[in-house]
């Protein structure tokens, strides 16, 4: 019985560590993408994927012919 409790304790500690790592302050996916691609291209990509018009940028999404 003691081994089983020790295993449960280890799993609990592992889960708490994983939860803590998920709560760390880090940029959102949108912010990370914008830092890699730039604000203009990210805006065009977002509006193309979601179909919602974004703020006016120099680059405009175009539909394929």
PDBQT receptor file of N, H, CA, C and O in Angstrom, charges set to zero:
ATOM      1  N   UNK A   1       0.818  -1.197   0.000  1.00  0.00    +0.000 N 
ATOM      2  CA  UNK A   1       0.000   0.000   0.000  1.00  0.00    +0.000 C 
ATOM      3  C   UNK A   1       0.863   1.261   0.000  1.00  0.00    +0.000 C 
ATOM      4  O   UNK A   1       0.491   2.276  -0.590  1.00  0.00    +0.000 OA
ATOM      5  N   UNK A   2       1.993   1.191   0.653  1.00  0.00    +0.000 N 
ATOM      6  H   UNK A   2       2.294   0.366   1.132  1.00  0.00    +0.000 HD
ATOM      7  CA  UNK A   2       2.867   2.350   0.734  1.00  0.00    +0.000 C 
ATOM      8  C   UNK A   2       3.403   2.721  -0.651  1.00  0.00    +0.000 C 
ATOM      9  O   UNK A   2       3.504   3.908  -0.964  1.00  0.00    +0.000 OA
ATOM     10  N   UNK A   3       3.748   1.742  -1.482  1.00  0.00    +0.000 N 
ATOM     11  H   UNK A   3       3.667   0.779  -1.228  1.00  0.00    +0.000 HD
ATOM     12  CA  UNK A   3       4.249   2.015  -2.836  1.00  0.00    +0.000 C 
ATOM     13  C   UNK A   3       3.191   2.741  -3.662  1.00  0.00    +0.000 C 
ATOM     14  O   UNK A   3       3.507   3.658  -4.419  1.00  0.00    +0.000 OA
ATOM     15  N   UNK A   4       1.947   2.329  -3.513  1.00  0.00    +0.000 N 
ATOM     16  H   UNK A   4       1.690   1.584  -2.898  1.00  0.00    +0.000 HD
ATOM     17  CA  UNK A   4       0.871   2.922  -4.288  1.00  0.00    +0.000 C 
ATOM     18  C   UNK A   4       0.710   4.400  -3.926  1.00  0.00    +0.000 C 
ATOM     19  O   UNK A   4       0.500   5.234  -4.807  1.00  0.00    +0.000 OA
ATOM     20  N   UNK A   5       0.806   4.725  -2.641  1.00  0.00    +0.000 N 
ATOM     21  H   UNK A   5       0.976   4.048  -1.926  1.00  0.00    +0.000 HD
ATOM     22  CA  UNK A   5       0.701   6.121  -2.203  1.00  0.00    +0.000 C 
ATOM     23  C   UNK A   5       1.875   6.943  -2.718  1.00  0.00    +0.000 C 
ATOM     24  O   UNK A   5       1.705   8.099  -3.106  1.00  0.00    +0.000 OA
ATOM     25  N   UNK A   6       3.049   6.356  -2.721  1.00  0.00    +0.000 N 
ATOM     26  H   UNK A   6       3.187   5.417  -2.405  1.00  0.00    +0.000 HD
ATOM     27  CA  UNK A   6       4.225   7.064  -3.219  1.00  0.00    +0.000 C 
ATOM     28  C   UNK A   6       4.065   7.366  -4.711  1.00  0.00    +0.000 C 
ATOM     29  O   UNK A   6       4.429   8.451  -5.164  1.00  0.00    +0.000 OA
ATOM     30  N   UNK A   7       3.528   6.426  -5.465  1.00  0.00    +0.000 N 
ATOM     31  H   UNK A   7       3.232   5.545  -5.097  1.00  0.00    +0.000 HD
ATOM     32  CA  UNK A   7       3.300   6.631  -6.900  1.00  0.00    +0.000 C 
ATOM     33  C   UNK A   7       2.288   7.750  -7.122  1.00  0.00    +0.000 C 
ATOM     34  O   UNK A   7       2.470   8.595  -7.999  1.00  0.00    +0.000 OA
ATOM     35  N   UNK A   8       1.220   7.753  -6.322  1.00  0.00    +0.000 N 
ATOM     36  H   UNK A   8       1.072   7.067  -5.610  1.00  0.00    +0.000 HD
ATOM     37  CA  UNK A   8       0.205   8.798  -6.434  1.00  0.00    +0.000 C 
ATOM     38  C   UNK A   8       0.771  10.170  -6.111  1.00  0.00    +0.000 C 
ATOM     39  O   UNK A   8       0.427  11.160  -6.758  1.00  0.00    +0.000 OA
ATOM     40  N   UNK A   9       1.639  10.228  -5.109  1.00  0.00    +0.000 N 
ATOM     41  H   UNK A   9       1.919   9.425  -4.583  1.00  0.00    +0.000 HD
ATOM     42  CA  UNK A   9       2.275  11.488  -4.734  1.00  0.00    +0.000 C 
ATOM     43  C   UNK A   9       3.170  11.986  -5.863  1.00  0.00    +0.000 C 
ATOM     44  O   UNK A   9       3.169  13.177  -6.174  1.00  0.00    +0.000 OA
ATOM     45  N   UNK A  10       3.925  11.095  -6.472  1.00  0.00    +0.000 N 
ATOM     46  H   UNK A  10       3.926  10.128  -6.220  1.00  0.00    +0.000 HD
ATOM     47  CA  UNK A  10       4.792  11.474  -7.586  1.00  0.00    +0.000 C 
ATOM     48  C   UNK A  10       3.973  12.013  -8.764  1.00  0.00    +0.000 C 
ATOM     49  O   UNK A  10       4.354  12.997  -9.397  1.00  0.00    +0.000 OA
ATOM     50  N   UNK A  11       2.855  11.361  -9.046  1.00  0.00    +0.000 N 
ATOM     51  H   UNK A  11       2.545  10.561  -8.532  1.00  0.00    +0.000 HD
ATOM     52  CA  UNK A  11       1.999  11.827 -10.144  1.00  0.00    +0.000 C 
ATOM     53  C   UNK A  11       1.412  13.191  -9.839  1.00  0.00    +0.000 C 
ATOM     54  O   UNK A  11       1.333  14.050 -10.717  1.00  0.00    +0.000 OA
ATOM     55  N   UNK A  12       0.996  13.393  -8.582  1.00  0.00    +0.000 N 
ATOM     56  H   UNK A  12       1.061  12.695  -7.869  1.00  0.00    +0.000 HD
ATOM     57  CA  UNK A  12       0.442  14.676  -8.183  1.00  0.00    +0.000 C 
ATOM     58  C   UNK A  12       1.485  15.785  -8.339  1.00  0.00    +0.000 C 
ATOM     59  O   UNK A  12       1.184  16.854  -8.868  1.00  0.00    +0.000 OA
ATOM     60  N   UNK A  13       2.692  15.530  -7.883  1.00  0.00    +0.000 N 
ATOM     61  H   UNK A  13       2.937  14.661  -7.453  1.00  0.00    +0.000 HD
ATOM     62  CA  UNK A  13       3.763  16.524  -8.025  1.00  0.00    +0.000 C 
ATOM     63  C   UNK A  13       4.053  16.822  -9.495  1.00  0.00    +0.000 C 
ATOM     64  O   UNK A  13       4.249  17.979  -9.869  1.00  0.00    +0.000 OA
ATOM     65  N   UNK A  14       4.082  15.779 -10.329  1.00  0.00    +0.000 N 
ATOM     66  H   UNK A  14       3.923  14.839 -10.025  1.00  0.00    +0.000 HD
ATOM     67  CA  UNK A  14       4.314  15.976 -11.760  1.00  0.00    +0.000 C 
ATOM     68  C   UNK A  14       3.208  16.829 -12.378  1.00  0.00    +0.000 C 
ATOM     69  O   UNK A  14       3.482  17.719 -13.183  1.00  0.00    +0.000 OA
ATOM     70  N   UNK A  15       1.966  16.557 -12.002  1.00  0.00    +0.000 N 
ATOM     71  H   UNK A  15       1.744  15.834 -11.348  1.00  0.00    +0.000 HD
ATOM     72  CA  UNK A  15       0.843  17.326 -12.537  1.00  0.00    +0.000 C 
ATOM     73  C   UNK A  15       0.886  18.783 -12.081  1.00  0.00    +0.000 C 
ATOM     74  O   UNK A  15       0.570  19.687 -12.855  1.00  0.00    +0.000 OA
ATOM     75  N   UNK A  16       1.275  19.011 -10.836  1.00  0.00    +0.000 N 
ATOM     76  H   UNK A  16       1.532  18.277 -10.207  1.00  0.00    +0.000 HD
ATOM     77  CA  UNK A  16       1.379  20.381 -10.337  1.00  0.00    +0.000 C 
ATOM     78  C   UNK A  16       2.470  21.156 -11.069  1.00  0.00    +0.000 C 
ATOM     79  O   UNK A  16       2.299  22.337 -11.373  1.00  0.00    +0.000 OA
ATOM     80  N   UNK A  17       3.573  20.503 -11.349  1.00  0.00    +0.000 N 
ATOM     81  H   UNK A  17       3.712  19.544 -11.102  1.00  0.00    +0.000 HD
ATOM     82  CA  UNK A  17       4.657  21.148 -12.099  1.00  0.00    +0.000 C 
ATOM     83  C   UNK A  17       4.192  21.477 -13.515  1.00  0.00    +0.000 C 
ATOM     84  O   UNK A  17       4.453  22.569 -14.021  1.00  0.00    +0.000 OA
ATOM     85  N   UNK A  18       3.506  20.531 -14.150  1.00  0.00    +0.000 N 
ATOM     86  H   UNK A  18       3.294  19.645 -13.739  1.00  0.00    +0.000 HD
ATOM     87  CA  UNK A  18       3.010  20.769 -15.514  1.00  0.00    +0.000 C 
ATOM     88  C   UNK A  18       2.020  21.925 -15.535  1.00  0.00    +0.000 C 
ATOM     89  O   UNK A  18       2.049  22.745 -16.453  1.00  0.00    +0.000 OA
ATOM     90  N   UNK A  19       1.151  22.001 -14.542  1.00  0.00    +0.000 N 
ATOM     91  H   UNK A  19       1.127  21.335 -13.796  1.00  0.00    +0.000 HD
ATOM     92  CA  UNK A  19       0.184  23.093 -14.466  1.00  0.00    +0.000 C 
ATOM     93  C   UNK A  19       0.905  24.421 -14.273  1.00  0.00    +0.000 C 
ATOM     94  O   UNK A  19       0.536  25.425 -14.883  1.00  0.00    +0.000 OA
ATOM     95  N   UNK A  20       1.922  24.431 -13.434  1.00  0.00    +0.000 N 
ATOM     96  H   UNK A  20       2.222  23.616 -12.938  1.00  0.00    +0.000 HD
ATOM     97  CA  UNK A  20       2.702  25.645 -13.223  1.00  0.00    +0.000 C 
ATOM     98  C   UNK A  20       3.379  26.114 -14.494  1.00  0.00    +0.000 C 
ATOM     99  O   UNK A  20       3.433  27.313 -14.767  1.00  0.00    +0.000 OA
ATOM    100  N   UNK A  21       3.892  25.185 -15.267  1.00  0.00    +0.000 N 
ATOM    101  H   UNK A  21       3.849  24.211 -15.045  1.00  0.00    +0.000 HD
ATOM    102  CA  UNK A  21       4.542  25.548 -16.527  1.00  0.00    +0.000 C 
ATOM    103  C   UNK A  21       3.545  26.138 -17.518  1.00  0.00    +0.000 C 
ATOM    104  O   UNK A  21       3.882  27.043 -18.281  1.00  0.00    +0.000 OA
ATOM    105  N   UNK A  22       2.312  25.623 -17.504  1.00  0.00    +0.000 N 
ATOM    106  H   UNK A  22       2.038  24.888 -16.884  1.00  0.00    +0.000 HD
ATOM    107  CA  UNK A  22       1.299  26.136 -18.419  1.00  0.00    +0.000 C 
ATOM    108  C   UNK A  22       0.863  27.546 -18.032  1.00  0.00    +0.000 C 
ATOM    109  O   UNK A  22       0.391  28.298 -18.885  1.00  0.00    +0.000 OA
ATOM    110  N   UNK A  23       1.013  27.914 -16.763  1.00  0.00    +0.000 N 
ATOM    111  H   UNK A  23       1.396  27.303 -16.070  1.00  0.00    +0.000 HD
ATOM    112  CA  UNK A  23       0.569  29.215 -16.282  1.00  0.00    +0.000 C 
ATOM    113  C   UNK A  23       1.639  30.295 -16.413  1.00  0.00    +0.000 C 
ATOM    114  O   UNK A  23       1.376  31.454 -16.092  1.00  0.00    +0.000 OA
ATOM    115  N   UNK A  24       2.825  29.948 -16.871  1.00  0.00    +0.000 N 
ATOM    116  H   UNK A  24       3.038  29.006 -17.132  1.00  0.00    +0.000 HD
ATOM    117  CA  UNK A  24       3.897  30.932 -16.986  1.00  0.00    +0.000 C 
ATOM    118  C   UNK A  24       3.513  32.036 -17.952  1.00  0.00    +0.000 C 
ATOM    119  O   UNK A  24       2.782  31.823 -18.920  1.00  0.00    +0.000 OA
ATOM    120  N   UNK A  25       4.019  33.202 -17.665  1.00  0.00    +0.000 N 
ATOM    121  H   UNK A  25       4.612  33.375 -16.879  1.00  0.00    +0.000 HD
ATOM    122  CA  UNK A  25       3.791  34.339 -18.557  1.00  0.00    +0.000 C 
ATOM    123  C   UNK A  25       4.580  34.125 -19.843  1.00  0.00    +0.000 C 
ATOM    124  O   UNK A  25       5.801  33.973 -19.815  1.00  0.00    +0.000 OA
ATOM    125  N   UNK A  26       3.881  34.116 -20.951  1.00  0.00    +0.000 N 
ATOM    126  H   UNK A  26       2.889  34.239 -20.974  1.00  0.00    +0.000 HD
ATOM    127  CA  UNK A  26       4.538  34.019 -22.244  1.00  0.00    +0.000 C 
ATOM    128  C   UNK A  26       3.629  34.644 -23.284  1.00  0.00    +0.000 C 
ATOM    129  O   UNK A  26       2.418  34.722 -23.077  1.00  0.00    +0.000 OA
ATOM    130  N   UNK A  27       4.183  35.084 -24.386  1.00  0.00    +0.000 N 
ATOM    131  H   UNK A  27       5.167  35.020 -24.554  1.00  0.00    +0.000 HD
ATOM    132  CA  UNK A  27       3.357  35.739 -25.408  1.00  0.00    +0.000 C 
ATOM    133  C   UNK A  27       2.306  34.773 -25.964  1.00  0.00    +0.000 C 
ATOM    134  O   UNK A  27       2.510  33.560 -26.013  1.00  0.00    +0.000 OA
ATOM    135  N   UNK A  28       1.189  35.348 -26.374  1.00  0.00    +0.000 N 
ATOM    136  H   UNK A  28       1.024  36.333 -26.334  1.00  0.00    +0.000 HD
ATOM    137  CA  UNK A  28       0.141  34.538 -26.984  1.00  0.00    +0.000 C 
ATOM    138  C   UNK A  28       0.611  34.037 -28.351  1.00  0.00    +0.000 C 
ATOM    139  O   UNK A  28       1.616  34.511 -28.882  1.00  0.00    +0.000 OA
ATOM    140  N   UNK A  29      -0.107  33.095 -28.902  1.00  0.00    +0.000 N 
ATOM    141  H   UNK A  29      -0.923  32.710 -28.471  1.00  0.00    +0.000 HD
ATOM    142  CA  UNK A  29       0.235  32.562 -30.225  1.00  0.00    +0.000 C 
ATOM    143  C   UNK A  29       0.195  33.681 -31.264  1.00  0.00    +0.000 C 
ATOM    144  O   UNK A  29       1.037  33.733 -32.161  1.00  0.00    +0.000 OA
ATOM    145  N   UNK A  30      -0.770  34.559 -31.141  1.00  0.00    +0.000 N 
ATOM    146  H   UNK A  30      -1.454  34.516 -30.413  1.00  0.00    +0.000 HD
ATOM    147  CA  UNK A  30      -0.883  35.676 -32.078  1.00  0.00    +0.000 C 
ATOM    148  C   UNK A  30       0.334  36.593 -31.984  1.00  0.00    +0.000 C 
ATOM    149  O   UNK A  30       0.860  37.039 -33.004  1.00  0.00    +0.000 OA
ATOM    150  N   UNK A  31       0.780  36.873 -30.762  1.00  0.00    +0.000 N 
ATOM    151  H   UNK A  31       0.353  36.511 -29.933  1.00  0.00    +0.000 HD
ATOM    152  CA  UNK A  31       1.957  37.724 -30.582  1.00  0.00    +0.000 C 
ATOM    153  C   UNK A  31       3.226  37.058 -31.104  1.00  0.00    +0.000 C 
ATOM    154  O   UNK A  31       4.085  37.719 -31.687  1.00  0.00    +0.000 OA
ATOM    155  N   UNK A  32       3.342  35.750 -30.893  1.00  0.00    +0.000 N 
ATOM    156  H   UNK A  32       2.644  35.213 -30.419  1.00  0.00    +0.000 HD
ATOM    157  CA  UNK A  32       4.519  35.044 -31.400  1.00  0.00    +0.000 C 
ATOM    158  C   UNK A  32       4.535  35.041 -32.917  1.00  0.00    +0.000 C 
ATOM    159  O   UNK A  32       5.589  35.224 -33.525  1.00  0.00    +0.000 OA
ATOM    160  N   UNK A  33       3.374  34.834 -33.541  1.00  0.00    +0.000 N 
ATOM    161  H   UNK A  33       2.518  34.685 -33.047  1.00  0.00    +0.000 HD
ATOM    162  CA  UNK A  33       3.288  34.838 -35.002  1.00  0.00    +0.000 C 
ATOM    163  C   UNK A  33       3.621  36.223 -35.548  1.00  0.00    +0.000 C 
ATOM    164  O   UNK A  33       4.331  36.353 -36.545  1.00  0.00    +0.000 OA
ATOM    165  N   UNK A  34       3.104  37.251 -34.888  1.00  0.00    +0.000 N 
ATOM    166  H   UNK A  34       2.528  37.146 -34.078  1.00  0.00    +0.000 HD
ATOM    167  CA  UNK A  34       3.378  38.615 -35.338  1.00  0.00    +0.000 C 
ATOM    168  C   UNK A  34       4.863  38.949 -35.236  1.00  0.00    +0.000 C 
ATOM    169  O   UNK A  34       5.396  39.665 -36.084  1.00  0.00    +0.000 OA
ATOM    170  N   UNK A  35       5.530  38.439 -34.214  1.00  0.00    +0.000 N 
ATOM    171  H   UNK A  35       5.097  37.857 -33.525  1.00  0.00    +0.000 HD
ATOM    172  CA  UNK A  35       6.963  38.718 -34.082  1.00  0.00    +0.000 C 
ATOM    173  C   UNK A  35       7.766  37.989 -35.156  1.00  0.00    +0.000 C 
ATOM    174  O   UNK A  35       8.841  38.450 -35.541  1.00  0.00    +0.000 OA
ATOM    175  N   UNK A  36       7.260  36.860 -35.643  1.00  0.00    +0.000 N 
ATOM    176  H   UNK A  36       6.387  36.486 -35.331  1.00  0.00    +0.000 HD
ATOM    177  CA  UNK A  36       7.968  36.111 -36.684  1.00  0.00    +0.000 C 
ATOM    178  C   UNK A  36       7.674  36.660 -38.076  1.00  0.00    +0.000 C 
ATOM    179  O   UNK A  36       8.584  36.767 -38.899  1.00  0.00    +0.000 OA
ATOM    180  N   UNK A  37       6.415  37.010 -38.353  1.00  0.00    +0.000 N 
ATOM    181  H   UNK A  37       5.676  36.923 -37.685  1.00  0.00    +0.000 HD
ATOM    182  CA  UNK A  37       6.013  37.407 -39.704  1.00  0.00    +0.000 C 
ATOM    183  C   UNK A  37       5.900  38.915 -39.894  1.00  0.00    +0.000 C 
ATOM    184  O   UNK A  37       5.972  39.402 -41.022  1.00  0.00    +0.000 OA
ATOM    185  N   UNK A  38       5.729  39.639 -38.834  1.00  0.00    +0.000 N 
ATOM    186  H   UNK A  38       5.671  39.243 -37.917  1.00  0.00    +0.000 HD
ATOM    187  CA  UNK A  38       5.489  41.074 -38.930  1.00  0.00    +0.000 C 
ATOM    188  C   UNK A  38       3.995  41.351 -38.838  1.00  0.00    +0.000 C 
ATOM    189  O   UNK A  38       3.173  40.480 -39.120  1.00  0.00    +0.000 OA
ATOM    190  N   UNK A  39       3.655  42.566 -38.441  1.00  0.00    +0.000 N 
ATOM    191  H   UNK A  39       4.323  43.274 -38.211  1.00  0.00    +0.000 HD
ATOM    192  CA  UNK A  39       2.260  42.933 -38.202  1.00  0.00    +0.000 C 
ATOM    193  C   UNK A  39       1.420  42.899 -39.478  1.00  0.00    +0.000 C 
ATOM    194  O   UNK A  39       0.277  42.442 -39.459  1.00  0.00    +0.000 OA
ATOM    195  N   UNK A  40       1.983  43.379 -40.579  1.00  0.00    +0.000 N 
ATOM    196  H   UNK A  40       2.911  43.750 -40.595  1.00  0.00    +0.000 HD
ATOM    197  CA  UNK A  40       1.200  43.451 -41.819  1.00  0.00    +0.000 C 
ATOM    198  C   UNK A  40       0.826  42.072 -42.346  1.00  0.00    +0.000 C 
ATOM    199  O   UNK A  40      -0.339  41.805 -42.638  1.00  0.00    +0.000 OA
ATOM    200  N   UNK A  41       1.819  41.202 -42.466  1.00  0.00    +0.000 N 
ATOM    201  H   UNK A  41       2.766  41.419 -42.229  1.00  0.00    +0.000 HD
ATOM    202  CA  UNK A  41       1.547  39.868 -42.998  1.00  0.00    +0.000 C 
ATOM    203  C   UNK A  41       0.652  39.064 -42.059  1.00  0.00    +0.000 C 
ATOM    204  O   UNK A  41      -0.192  38.293 -42.516  1.00  0.00    +0.000 OA
ATOM    205  N   UNK A  42       0.832  39.238 -40.759  1.00  0.00    +0.000 N 
ATOM    206  H   UNK A  42       1.517  39.865 -40.389  1.00  0.00    +0.000 HD
ATOM    207  CA  UNK A  42      -0.016  38.541 -39.797  1.00  0.00    +0.000 C 
ATOM    208  C   UNK A  42      -1.472  38.992 -39.945  1.00  0.00    +0.000 C 
ATOM    209  O   UNK A  42      -2.389  38.175 -39.875  1.00  0.00    +0.000 OA
ATOM    210  N   UNK A  43      -1.677  40.292 -40.148  1.00  0.00    +0.000 N 
ATOM    211  H   UNK A  43      -0.932  40.957 -40.205  1.00  0.00    +0.000 HD
ATOM    212  CA  UNK A  43      -3.034  40.808 -40.346  1.00  0.00    +0.000 C 
ATOM    213  C   UNK A  43      -3.685  40.246 -41.589  1.00  0.00    +0.000 C 
ATOM    214  O   UNK A  43      -4.861  39.883 -41.569  1.00  0.00    +0.000 OA
ATOM    215  N   UNK A  44      -2.928  40.172 -42.671  1.00  0.00    +0.000 N 
ATOM    216  H   UNK A  44      -1.972  40.467 -42.687  1.00  0.00    +0.000 HD
ATOM    217  CA  UNK A  44      -3.455  39.614 -43.921  1.00  0.00    +0.000 C 
ATOM    218  C   UNK A  44      -3.772  38.139 -43.741  1.00  0.00    +0.000 C 
ATOM    219  O   UNK A  44      -4.822  37.670 -44.181  1.00  0.00    +0.000 OA
ATOM    220  N   UNK A  45      -2.882  37.414 -43.105  1.00  0.00    +0.000 N 
ATOM    221  H   UNK A  45      -2.029  37.795 -42.748  1.00  0.00    +0.000 HD
ATOM    222  CA  UNK A  45      -3.085  35.989 -42.875  1.00  0.00    +0.000 C 
ATOM    223  C   UNK A  45      -4.318  35.750 -42.014  1.00  0.00    +0.000 C 
ATOM    224  O   UNK A  45      -5.130  34.874 -42.312  1.00  0.00    +0.000 OA
ATOM    225  N   UNK A  46      -4.455  36.532 -40.944  1.00  0.00    +0.000 N 
ATOM    226  H   UNK A  46      -3.795  37.244 -40.702  1.00  0.00    +0.000 HD
ATOM    227  CA  UNK A  46      -5.603  36.377 -40.049  1.00  0.00    +0.000 C 
ATOM    228  C   UNK A  46      -6.912  36.650 -40.777  1.00  0.00    +0.000 C 
ATOM    229  O   UNK A  46      -7.873  35.895 -40.627  1.00  0.00    +0.000 OA
ATOM    230  N   UNK A  47      -6.960  37.722 -41.564  1.00  0.00    +0.000 N 
ATOM    231  H   UNK A  47      -6.180  38.335 -41.686  1.00  0.00    +0.000 HD
ATOM    232  CA  UNK A  47      -8.201  38.043 -42.264  1.00  0.00    +0.000 C 
ATOM    233  C   UNK A  47      -8.507  37.029 -43.358  1.00  0.00    +0.000 C 
ATOM    234  O   UNK A  47      -9.675  36.766 -43.645  1.00  0.00    +0.000 OA
ATOM    235  N   UNK A  48      -7.484  36.464 -43.966  1.00  0.00    +0.000 N 
ATOM    236  H   UNK A  48      -6.536  36.678 -43.733  1.00  0.00    +0.000 HD
ATOM    237  CA  UNK A  48      -7.700  35.435 -44.986  1.00  0.00    +0.000 C 
ATOM    238  C   UNK A  48      -8.260  34.165 -44.360  1.00  0.00    +0.000 C 
ATOM    239  O   UNK A  48      -9.163  33.543 -44.918  1.00  0.00    +0.000 OA
ATOM    240  N   UNK A  49      -7.733  33.781 -43.213  1.00  0.00    +0.000 N 
ATOM    241  H   UNK A  49      -7.000  34.287 -42.759  1.00  0.00    +0.000 HD
ATOM    242  CA  UNK A  49      -8.174  32.544 -42.566  1.00  0.00    +0.000 C 
ATOM    243  C   UNK A  49      -9.539  32.672 -41.921  1.00  0.00    +0.000 C 
ATOM    244  O   UNK A  49     -10.326  31.726 -41.948  1.00  0.00    +0.000 OA
ATOM    245  N   UNK A  50      -9.831  33.818 -41.346  1.00  0.00    +0.000 N 
ATOM    246  H   UNK A  50      -9.192  34.587 -41.325  1.00  0.00    +0.000 HD
ATOM    247  CA  UNK A  50     -11.091  33.969 -40.618  1.00  0.00    +0.000 C 
ATOM    248  C   UNK A  50     -12.189  34.585 -41.462  1.00  0.00    +0.000 C 
ATOM    249  O   UNK A  50     -13.368  34.470 -41.128  1.00  0.00    +0.000 OA
ATOM    250  N   UNK A  51     -11.813  35.240 -42.558  1.00  0.00    +0.000 N 
ATOM    251  H   UNK A  51     -10.855  35.333 -42.830  1.00  0.00    +0.000 HD
ATOM    252  CA  UNK A  51     -12.807  35.861 -43.418  1.00  0.00    +0.000 C 
ATOM    253  C   UNK A  51     -13.296  37.200 -42.887  1.00  0.00    +0.000 C 
ATOM    254  O   UNK A  51     -14.191  37.807 -43.475  1.00  0.00    +0.000 OA
ATOM    255  N   UNK A  52     -12.723  37.670 -41.784  1.00  0.00    +0.000 N 
ATOM    256  H   UNK A  52     -11.996  37.177 -41.306  1.00  0.00    +0.000 HD
ATOM    257  CA  UNK A  52     -13.131  38.963 -41.235  1.00  0.00    +0.000 C 
ATOM    258  C   UNK A  52     -12.141  40.022 -41.671  1.00  0.00    +0.000 C 
ATOM    259  O   UNK A  52     -10.932  39.791 -41.653  1.00  0.00    +0.000 OA
ATOM    260  N   UNK A  53     -12.639  41.172 -42.058  1.00  0.00    +0.000 N 
ATOM    261  H   UNK A  53     -13.621  41.360 -42.073  1.00  0.00    +0.000 HD
ATOM    262  CA  UNK A  53     -11.721  42.230 -42.475  1.00  0.00    +0.000 C 
ATOM    263  C   UNK A  53     -10.952  42.757 -41.275  1.00  0.00    +0.000 C 
ATOM    264  O   UNK A  53     -11.517  43.014 -40.212  1.00  0.00    +0.000 OA
ATOM    265  N   UNK A  54      -9.673  42.907 -41.470  1.00  0.00    +0.000 N 
ATOM    266  H   UNK A  54      -9.214  42.699 -42.334  1.00  0.00    +0.000 HD
ATOM    267  CA  UNK A  54      -8.829  43.458 -40.420  1.00  0.00    +0.000 C 
ATOM    268  C   UNK A  54      -8.583  44.923 -40.673  1.00  0.00    +0.000 C 
ATOM    269  O   UNK A  54      -9.180  45.504 -41.579  1.00  0.00    +0.000 OA
ATOM    270  N   UNK A  55      -7.715  45.532 -39.888  1.00  0.00    +0.000 N 
ATOM    271  H   UNK A  55      -7.230  45.060 -39.151  1.00  0.00    +0.000 HD
ATOM    272  CA  UNK A  55      -7.387  46.930 -40.141  1.00  0.00    +0.000 C 
ATOM    273  C   UNK A  55      -6.703  47.085 -41.495  1.00  0.00    +0.000 C 
ATOM    274  O   UNK A  55      -6.014  46.178 -41.961  1.00  0.00    +0.000 OA
ATOM    275  N   UNK A  56      -6.897  48.225 -42.111  1.00  0.00    +0.000 N 
ATOM    276  H   UNK A  56      -7.457  48.962 -41.733  1.00  0.00    +0.000 HD
ATOM    277  CA  UNK A  56      -6.326  48.466 -43.445  1.00  0.00    +0.000 C 
ATOM    278  C   UNK A  56      -4.802  48.472 -43.354  1.00  0.00    +0.000 C 
ATOM    279  O   UNK A  56      -4.218  49.205 -42.556  1.00  0.00    +0.000 OA
ATOM    280  N   UNK A  57      -4.183  47.663 -44.164  1.00  0.00    +0.000 N 
ATOM    281  H   UNK A  57      -4.657  47.067 -44.812  1.00  0.00    +0.000 HD
ATOM    282  CA  UNK A  57      -2.731  47.591 -44.253  1.00  0.00    +0.000 C 
ATOM    283  C   UNK A  57      -2.331  47.789 -45.702  1.00  0.00    +0.000 C 
ATOM    284  O   UNK A  57      -3.171  47.764 -46.601  1.00  0.00    +0.000 OA
ATOM    285  N   UNK A  58      -1.051  47.984 -45.915  1.00  0.00    +0.000 N 
ATOM    286  H   UNK A  58      -0.369  48.005 -45.185  1.00  0.00    +0.000 HD
ATOM    287  CA  UNK A  58      -0.553  48.084 -47.280  1.00  0.00    +0.000 C 
ATOM    288  C   UNK A  58      -0.822  46.797 -48.033  1.00  0.00    +0.000 C 
ATOM    289  O   UNK A  58      -1.202  46.833 -49.203  1.00  0.00    +0.000 OA
ATOM    290  N   UNK A  59      -0.630  45.654 -47.379  1.00  0.00    +0.000 N 
ATOM    291  H   UNK A  59      -0.321  45.624 -46.429  1.00  0.00    +0.000 HD
ATOM    292  CA  UNK A  59      -0.875  44.361 -48.019  1.00  0.00    +0.000 C 
ATOM    293  C   UNK A  59      -2.353  44.030 -47.898  1.00  0.00    +0.000 C 
ATOM    294  O   UNK A  59      -2.925  44.147 -46.814  1.00  0.00    +0.000 OA
ATOM    295  N   UNK A  60      -2.958  43.634 -48.957  1.00  0.00    +0.000 N 
ATOM    296  H   UNK A  60      -2.494  43.539 -49.837  1.00  0.00    +0.000 HD
ATOM    297  CA  UNK A  60      -4.365  43.272 -48.937  1.00  0.00    +0.000 C 
ATOM    298  C   UNK A  60      -4.534  41.818 -49.366  1.00  0.00    +0.000 C 
ATOM    299  O   UNK A  60      -3.848  41.367 -50.284  1.00  0.00    +0.000 OA
ATOM    300  N   UNK A  61      -5.423  41.084 -48.727  1.00  0.00    +0.000 N 
ATOM    301  H   UNK A  61      -5.980  41.450 -47.981  1.00  0.00    +0.000 HD
ATOM    302  CA  UNK A  61      -5.651  39.702 -49.160  1.00  0.00    +0.000 C 
ATOM    303  C   UNK A  61      -6.308  39.675 -50.527  1.00  0.00    +0.000 C 
ATOM    304  O   UNK A  61      -7.145  40.524 -50.836  1.00  0.00    +0.000 OA
ATOM    305  N   UNK A  62      -5.941  38.727 -51.325  1.00  0.00    +0.000 N 
ATOM    306  H   UNK A  62      -5.262  38.037 -51.074  1.00  0.00    +0.000 HD
ATOM    307  CA  UNK A  62      -6.510  38.590 -52.669  1.00  0.00    +0.000 C 
ATOM    308  C   UNK A  62      -7.020  37.166 -52.837  1.00  0.00    +0.000 C 
ATOM    309  O   UNK A  62      -6.427  36.214 -52.328  1.00  0.00    +0.000 OA
ATOM    310  N   UNK A  63      -8.099  37.038 -53.538  1.00  0.00    +0.000 N 
ATOM    311  H   UNK A  63      -8.581  37.811 -53.952  1.00  0.00    +0.000 HD
ATOM    312  CA  UNK A  63      -8.652  35.719 -53.821  1.00  0.00    +0.000 C 
ATOM    313  C   UNK A  63      -8.023  35.176 -55.094  1.00  0.00    +0.000 C 
ATOM    314  O   UNK A  63      -7.751  35.913 -56.042  1.00  0.00    +0.000 OA
ATOM    315  N   UNK A  64      -7.802  33.870 -55.087  1.00  0.00    +0.000 N 
ATOM    316  H   UNK A  64      -8.024  33.272 -54.317  1.00  0.00    +0.000 HD
ATOM    317  CA  UNK A  64      -7.220  33.227 -56.267  1.00  0.00    +0.000 C 
ATOM    318  C   UNK A  64      -8.253  33.239 -57.395  1.00  0.00    +0.000 C 
ATOM    319  O   UNK A  64      -9.454  33.118 -57.152  1.00  0.00    +0.000 OA
ATOM    320  N   UNK A  65      -7.774  33.385 -58.616  1.00  0.00    +0.000 N 
ATOM    321  H   UNK A  65      -6.799  33.483 -58.813  1.00  0.00    +0.000 HD
ATOM    322  CA  UNK A  65      -8.684  33.439 -59.770  1.00  0.00    +0.000 C 
ATOM    323  C   UNK A  65      -9.225  32.078 -60.095  1.00  0.00    +0.000 C 
ATOM    324  O   UNK A  65     -10.005  31.933 -61.036  1.00  0.00    +0.000 OA
TER     325      UNK A  65
